[in-house]
Amino acid sequence: MAAVTTAPARTGGGLRVLVLTNMYPTAAEPHFGCFVRDQVEVLRALGVDVSVLAFDARAHTRRYVEAAGRLRR
């Protein structure tokens, strides 16, 4: 097993995070993926620049491919 190293905690300082998720709350389903939203809010409160790319692939799995295209752009 490889050794795991951890970096010191950062409080913003130009840190940018992209969250790609297939679970994120909407007006119609405010509890769907609420734990992801909570994590995003905590990161933002720490001063991290967070962008969220959310998609719902429950009805059509092709949305994974569409999300990959959006991610590349």
N, C-alpha and C positions, 0 to 999 in steps of 0.2 A: 504494500500500500504506500502511495506517495505521501510525502509530508505536506501538510496544509499550512500555508502561511496567511496571515491576515494583515491587511494594511491598516494604518491608524484611521480612526473614524474621521470623516470629513464633515464639515458643516457648510455645504455649498461650495463656494470658491470656484465657480465655473464648472462644476460637475453637471453633466447633462445625461439624462436617462431616457431611453425610449422603451415604453411598455407596449408590447405586442400581446394582445389578449383576445381570446374568444369568449370571455366572460366579463361583462362590464354593465353596471346598472343603466337602465333607461327609464323614461317616464312611465312606460307601460309595465316594466319589471324592475322596480327600484331595489329589490333585494338580490337580483341575479348578479353574482360576482362582486357583491359589496365589499368583500375582504380585499379585492384588488384595488378598489377605489380608496379604501382606508389606507392601504400601503402607499398609494400615490399621494394622498393628502399628507401623510406623515413626512414623506420625502420633500414635498413642497414646503412644508412648515420648517424643515431644516435648511431651506434655501436652495434646494436642488432644482434645476430646470428640468421638468418632467413633461414629456409629450406622450400622449396615449393614442395608440392605433388599435381601435377595438373593432371587432367584427363578430357577427353571429352566424355560425355555420351549422346550427342545429337542423335547419330545414334543408340546406343544400351544401354538401361537402365541397363543391367547387369554389365556395367562398374562401377556402384555405388558399387556393391558387390565386384568387383575386387579391387576397391580403398580401401574399408574397409579392405580387406585382406592385402594390401600393408601397410596400416596405422598400423595394428597390428604388422607387422614384423618390 
